[in-house]
Amino acid sequence: MAAGPTRRVRWGLHHSVVAGGMVAVLALLSAGPPEAGALDAAHQAATASAVRPAAEIPTRPPRRIGPPAAPAAAGRTPAAAAAKPAPAPTPTSPSTPSSAPSHSPAPSHSPAPAPAPNPAPAPSPAPAPVSEPAPAAVPAPAVPAAALADPPANIPPSPNFLSVCSGTHYDNSPACVQAAVAAFDHARATEGLGPLVLPSDWSSLTPAEQLFVVTNLERTVRGLAPMAAMATSLDAAAVGGTEQSQDPLPPAGFPASQWGSNWGGALGNPLETVYLWMYDDGVGSDNVDCHQAGDAGCWAHRHNVLLPLSCQDCVMGTGFDATGYQGYPAWAELLVETSGQPPVDYTWQQALAAMPR
C-alpha cells in the first residue's frame, strides 16, 4: 500500500484592537493546502520520521499552518480606580476671646486671691498599639524563563503519539491519551515544568471542552491567566473555522480588544494538536510558515496559546469537526480578551472542580 501525504497542520495568529467602535483586524491567511508533491526535500526529510507506516493506520492528509499577523496593542487596560480624596483636615478653631469686661467698679488694690484651680487628673497614657504583622504574601510560583521563551529547537513527541493515535477520526483511546500525556511530560521537563495532569472526567468531556482544558493547562502551568470560560458565540466561530479549514475570527460585533486563533487538521486528539502548537513549531517542523530561522511564523502558534492577555475578562471559543478537513478531524480555538459578558457553556471552574486532589 503506497504511503499517503505526510501530516501537516495549519495554525495562525491574529489580533484585533477596538478603536472608536471599529475593529481593526490584522490577519493574514495562507492559501490552500500545498499539494502532496509540493513539499521540498528538506521538509520531507524532517517529517518522515514522524509518519507511521501505511500498514499501521490510515494515512492522514497534509497538515497546514497559516502565517501570523503582527502583534496588536495589548488588551484593554482597566480604568484606573478613582483615588479616594483624603479627608479635609479639621481646621483648628481660634481661641474664643473672653467676654467683654464687666462695667463693675475696678477691683480694689487688695483683691482676694483667686482660688487655686483644681488641676484635672493627668490622663492615663494610652497603651502603645501593638502592630500586627501583615500577612505574608503568597509568592507566585516561580516559572522558569525557558517555559515562556521559544524552545531552542523542536521537541519531537516522545513517545511518538503520531504512531499511536488515529488521524482519521476522533481518538480518545487510553493508549492515545497516555502516549500524548507522556510526550507532554517529556517536553515540559525540558522547560523545568511539572507533568501534565488531566481532570478526572477527561474521557467524558466533549472534544471541544478537552481542547479548552489542555490549552488552559499549558497557560496556567506558566503562571498565565486561564481563559475563564468557553463563550457560546466564540464556539460557533471556532466551529466555522474547522468547517472552512482556516483560523477562526471573532464574530461581527463581538467586543474583542485582543485575540488569537489557531487551527489544526488531520489530528485525532486535542492533546496532539496542542502539543504540536507548543513544542514542535520551529524550523524543520510541519509549520509551513517557518522555513528558516527568523521567519515570522516560527513558534507563532505557541505565542498564540501563551497570549499575554490581561484577562480582566478572558473567554475562549473551541471547535471540533470530525470531518472538517478533507474528511478528517479538524480543531480550532479562539482566545479573546473581551469587555462584555457573553453567554458561556463550560467554565474553567468546572474543569478545576474535576482536577485530582
N, C-alpha and C positions, 0 to 999 in steps of 0.2 A: 504494500500500500504506500503510495507516494506521500511524502510529508507535505503538509499544507503550509500556508504562510505563518511566519512567526507571530507571536502575540505582541501587540503593542497597545499602548493606551494614550489617549489624548486627554490632556488636562489644560486648564487655562486660568489665568489670573486677571481679575477685573476689579475696578474700583469705580465708585461714583461719588460725587460730592453735591450736596444740596446747596444751592446758592440762589437766593431770590425766588424760590419756588420752582426753580428749574433744576433738573438733574443733568449734570454733565457726565456723560459716560465715556470712560476711557477703556476701550476694549478692542482687541484685535483677534479675530477668529481666523484660524487657519483654513486652508482649502480642504477639500475632501480627503479621505484616506489615501495614502500612496498605494499604487499598485504593488502587488507582491514582488514583482521583478524590479521595482524602483529602488529597493534598499541597496546602499552601496556595500562594498565588500567589508569595510570596517564594521559597519553595523551588523551584518550577518555574522561576522566572527564574534562580536560582543554578545550577541543574543543566542547563539547556537547552543551554548551550554545550558541555557535555562529552558529549552524546549524539550518536552517529553517526546520519546519515540512515538510515532503514529500508532503503533500497535498497542500502546498502553491506554491512551484516551483519544477521544475525537479531537481533531485539530481545532485551534481557535483562529478566528480572523486576526488580521494585524491590529496591534494596539496603536492608539493615536494620542498625540499631545498637541495642545494649542499654545500659541505664543502668549506671553504675559503682556499686560499693558504697564506703562509707567505708573509707579505708585501715586496715589492721590493724596490729598491732605489727610491728616489724621481725623479720627472720628470726632463727632461733635463734642465740644468742650462744655461741660455742665456750667450753667450760670453760677457765678460766684455768689455765695450766700451773703446777703446784706449784713454788714457788720452792725452789731448791736451798739447803739450810741452809748457812750459812757454816761452814767447819771450825772446831771449837773451838780456841781459842788454846792452844798448848803451854805449860803452866804453867812458870814459872821455878822450878826446884828451889832450895831454900835451900842455902846453902853447907854442906857436910858438916863438922861440927866435927872438930877433930883428935882423935886417940885420947887416952885418959886418960893423964896424965903417968905416967912410969915411977916405980918406987919406988927407983930408984938414988940414991945419995947426991947431994946437991946439988952442982952444979959448983963447982970452986974459984974463987977470986976472979980467977984469971988464966986464963980459958978460952982455948983455942986459937981463933984466929979461924976463923970458918966459911969454907969455900972459896967463892970468888966463883962464883955460878951462871953457867953459860954461857947467855947470852941466846939465845933462839930467834931464828932469822933472821926478819927482817921479811918478811911475806908480800908477794909482788909484787902491786901493785894490779891488780884485775881491769879489763880494758879496758871502757871506757864502752860500754854497749849501744847499738847502732845501731838506732834505731827505724825500721822500715819504714813508709812511709806507707800508710795504709789505702787499699784500692782505691776509686777514685771510684765513687760510686753512680751507676747509670744512671738518669737522670731519666725519670720517666714522661712520655709525650708530652703536650704542652700541648693541652688540649681547650678550644676557645673556649666561653665561657659560653653563647653562643647555641645551641650544639649540644645542650645539656641542657635549656635553657628551651623553653617553648612558642613556636612561631613567632608573630610579631605578627599574622599573617594566614595564611590558607590559601595554599598554593603549588600552584596547579593544575598538573597534569603537563605539562611542556614538553620534548619534543614530547608531544602528547596520545596516549598509548598506547591510550586507550579507543577511538580510531578505527582502531587497527591490530590489536589483539588481539581474539580472539573471546571473547564472554561465554557462548556456548552450549556450549562443550566446552573441554577442556584444550588450551591453545595454547602450545606451546614452540617455535614457529617462530622462525627467526633474526630476522625483521622485528619480531616482538612483543618478543623479548628485547632486541634492540638499542634499540628505542624506549623500553622501560621503564628500561634502564640509563642511557640519555641523560637521561631525566627525573630519575632519582636523582642523577646528576652535577650537574644544574642546581640541584636543591633543596639538595643538600649544599653546593654552593658558596655559597649564601646564608647558610650557618651556619659558613663558614670551614673546611669539611671537604674531604678529598680525594675522588676519584672512587670509585665502586663497582667493585670487581674481583671477578669470579666465579671459582670454581675451574675448572680446565681441563676437568674431567669433568662440568660442569654439565648438559649435554644427556643424560648417561647416568644422572643421579640420578633417583630417584623424585620425584613431585610433593611428597610429604611431606618428603623429605630436602631438597629445594630450599627449602621453607618454613623448615625448621630453619636452613639455612645463611644465608639472607638476613636472618633475624631476628638471628642472632648477628653478622653483619657490621654491622648497624645498632647493636648494642651495643658491639662492640669498637672501632669507629672513634671512639667517645666515651669510651673508657677504662673501660667497664664490663666486668665479668667475663662470659665466654660461658657458655652452658649447656653442660655437659661432654659430654652425650650425649642421644640420644633413648631414653627408657625405654619398654620394650615395653608395660607396663601403662598408661602415660600415653598412648601412641599409640592404644591401643584406646579410651581415654576420649575422646580428641580425635576419632576416627572417629565415636564415638557422638554427639558434638556436631554433626558435619557431617550425620549422618543425621536428627537432630532439629531442625536449624536453630537451634541455641542454643549458648551458651557452654559448653564442657565443664567438668566438675568433676573433681577428683582422685577416683579410685575409693575406695570404702569401705576403711578400714584402711591406706591409703597414708600414710606419715608425711610430712606437709606442714606446715611451720611458717609458710610464706608462699607465696602463689601468685597467679597472674593468668592469665586466659584471654581469648582473642579468637576471633571468628567472622566469616566473610565469605562472601557468596554472589554468584552471577552474575558471577564474575570467572574468566577462563580461565588465569591465570598467577599464581603466588605473588608475583612482583615487583609486579604491580598491587595486590594485596591489602595487602602490607606498605607500599607507597608511600602508599596512602590512609590507613592507620593512622597513619603517621608525619607526613605533610606536608599532609594535606587533611582535617582532623578538627575544625576550629573552626567558628565562626559562619558560616553560608552554605554549609557543605559538605553532603554527604548524611547527615551524622550527625543522626539524628532526635532525639537527646537533647541537642543543642546548638542551641537556637533563638535564644538571646541570650547576650551576654557574662555570665559568672558561672554559667551552668548547669553542674551537676556533671559532665555528660557531655562537656563540651568538652575535647578533647585527652586524654581519659581513656585512649584506646586507645594513643596514643603513650606515655603514662605506663606502660602495661602492658608494652609492648615494652621500655621502658627501666627496668623494675622494678629498684630498687636493692637487689638481693639480696646478702648477704654471700658467698654461693657457697662455703661450705665443702663443700657437696655440692649442686650445682645440676643438675637434669635437666629435660628438656623432652619434651612429647608433641606430635606434629603429626599432622593427619589431612587427608585429601582424599577427597571423594566426587564422582565425575563427574556424578552426577545428584541430589546430596543436597538441593539447594534448588529445589524445584518443578521437578525435571527438569534443573536447571542445576548447574554446578560449585559446590562448597562447600568451604571451608577452615576449619580450626580449629587453635588452638595453645594449649598449657597450659605455663606456666613455673612451676617448683616448686623451692623450697628444701627439701631433704629431709635426714633424718638416717640414712637407710638406704642400701643399695647394691643398687638394683633391677637386674634384667637389662636390658641395653641392646642396641640393634640397629644403631646408627650413632653415631659419635663425632665430636666437633669436631676431634680429632687427625686423623681420616681426611680431613676437609674441608681442614684446613691442609696436609696432605701433597699435595693436588692444586692448591694455590694456585700461580699462576705465580711463578717465582723472579726 
